[in-house]
Amino acid sequence: MALMTEQTDLFGMNLSELEAEILKLGLSKFRAKQIFNWIYLKSSNNFEEMTDLPQKNLSLLQEKFKIGSLSLIERQVSSDGTRKYLFALEDGNLVESVLMSFEDGKRLTACISSQIGCAVKCPFCSTGTLGFKKNLRAEEILEQVHLIQNIEKERISNIVFMGQGEPLNNYDSVVKATQGLRELIGIGARHITISTSGVIPKIDKLAKEKIQLTLALSLHDPDDEDRDVLVPINKKWKINELMSSMKNYVKSTNRRVTIEYVLLKGMNDSNKKAESLGKLVSDLHCNINLIPYNQSCSDTVFLRPDDKRVLEFSEVVKRFSKGKTVTIRQEKGHDIKAACGQLESSYRKSLH
């Protein structure tokens, strides 16, 4: 009985790497170019779909190669059109991604994960309750985008690294994935956002890369004592040092950064906090993005402020931030466990 040979995964290979693999089979570089276009331009993960390849080549390709390693476990669709995906890795671990539509469907933004679980353990985030399990490989990060495009038959225009995990704690894979997004999938750097809780050494390292992406800081509180609780990494890197690092990033890249601030009722949503936030970022080249807490599917004790409080908080921040743009994030997926970690947590509970 013949032993099954392990298939080589073509996903994540650039054209020259793919050509080398195809030439080993005695096929031409032209066939490699066709396969490359099917994978990255048409988001295919099935050789049977590659209709311009000779039928005689298909069985050989299917025997020797595979395209990607993730598989879809669950897909949910919100009443507002937001779609959430739970993917399984080959080792059985689960990872989440979200697809959001903005501007009447003209802009499709994918929120992707960089880790399984997270070590930062922000108490209001469902991912934090999962604990840290592992870093994703660059190909596993990239494949989330590929699979969403394959499932939805739509092209994604924007990427945000705001799913599960702290992206800068998986620095090498995340930077490599951004390269793949640009060079393979065709999403420009200015359409990619990396969100961090404040890993200062890696912020400084990213500044030296001079990639024209957007850096977003998950600040969530302007005072060290309270941020120590909401974002425990603050115990290691304090706010003043963090602001210096963000200013250095702006100076090095000439890119405006984003300050993310989740509003939690009775905790960080007072006018005093708004004033402190505005003053803190007044001399930073940034936009401020306020995020009313998504409590719809959460088991935590945190609550969302009402709309009046959110609007007043926003006005106070504007007043003290020297005219910075302050936006209130358009809420998406409240009815489908769209916040980070919620779908995985719910799925695992359903198995017990």
C-alpha positions, 0 to 999 in steps of 0.5 A: 500500500502506497504511503500518502505524500505530504502536500506542499501548501502554495498559499503565501508563496510569491510568484517566483516561489510558486514557479519553482514548485510548478517547474518541479512537476515539469509544468511551465512558468505560464501555468504557475502564473495562472495558478498565482492569479487564481489564488490571489486575484480570484481568491480560489482555494480549489484547483477544480475552479481553475478552468483555464488549466488543462484537465490532465494537470489537475490530478497532479496538482491536487496530489502534490499541492494544497491551497491554505490550511484554514477551514470555516467552522461558523459564519454569522450575518448581522442585521446590519450586514456585518459578517463574522467567521470562525476558522479552524487551524490544522491543529484544532485551534480557532480564530475569528475574523469580521467583515464590515461594510461602510459607505453604502458597501463601497468600502469592505473592511476585514478585522483580522486576528494575529494570535490565538487568545491574548496575553494582555488580558484587558478585562472588558475584552472577551479574547482576554478571558481565553488566555494566550495560546499561540502566535499565528503564522503570517500565512494564517493571518493572510489566509483569513482575508483570502478565505473571506474573499473566497466565501463572499466573492467580494474584494476587501478594500481595508484591513484592521489588525483588531481581532484576537491578539496583540499584533505587536506581540507577534511582530515578525508574522504581522509585518510579513503578513502586511507585506503579503497583503500589499504584494499578493492580495493587492491591499495598499499600506494606507488601507491597513491599520495595526492596533496595539495596546502599547508595546513600546519597543515594537512601536519604535521598531515599526516606526523604523520600517517606515511602512505607510500603514496606520497605527492605532493605540488602544488607550481606553483611559488617560490616567495611569492608575485606571489604565493599569486596570483596563489595559494591564500592559500599562503597568509595564509601559506608562502613558507618558512614555507611550505618548513619546513613542507615538510622537516618534512614530508620527515623526518617523513615518509622517503618518497620523495615528489613531487613538482608540477609546472604548467607553465604559459606563461609570468607569472612563466616560466622565467629562473629567476623563474626556478633558484629560484625554483631550489634553493628553493628545492635543500635541499628537498628530492623531484622530480620536475614535470613541467606541461605545462598549459592545455589551450585547453578548458579553458576560462581563460586568461592564456596561455601555454608556447611553448615547447622550453621555457618548455625545457629551464625552465627544464634545469635551474631547474636541474642546480640549484636544485643539480641534482634533477629529473625534469620531464615534465608531459606527456600531456593527454586529451587535446581534452576532457576537461581533466583539473580539473573542465572543464567537469563539467563547460561545462556540466552545461553550456549545460543545460542553 
